[in-house]
């Protein structure tokens, strides 16, 4: 996996919807599960959301902690 994907997860904000303006890494699990069942949007945003879904599904959120601290 490209390191820029993980960096983007902790810096890119959700551009639309109920959680617009919230960092991808801060989206609620239920929202990610909903996207998983309905289909992730196309492009980079969908890839970021699906990656965050997999991180949550596998309990790997702790891997984001150093990047979150580094990026404020």
Beta strands, then each sheet from edge to edge (+ up, - down):
end
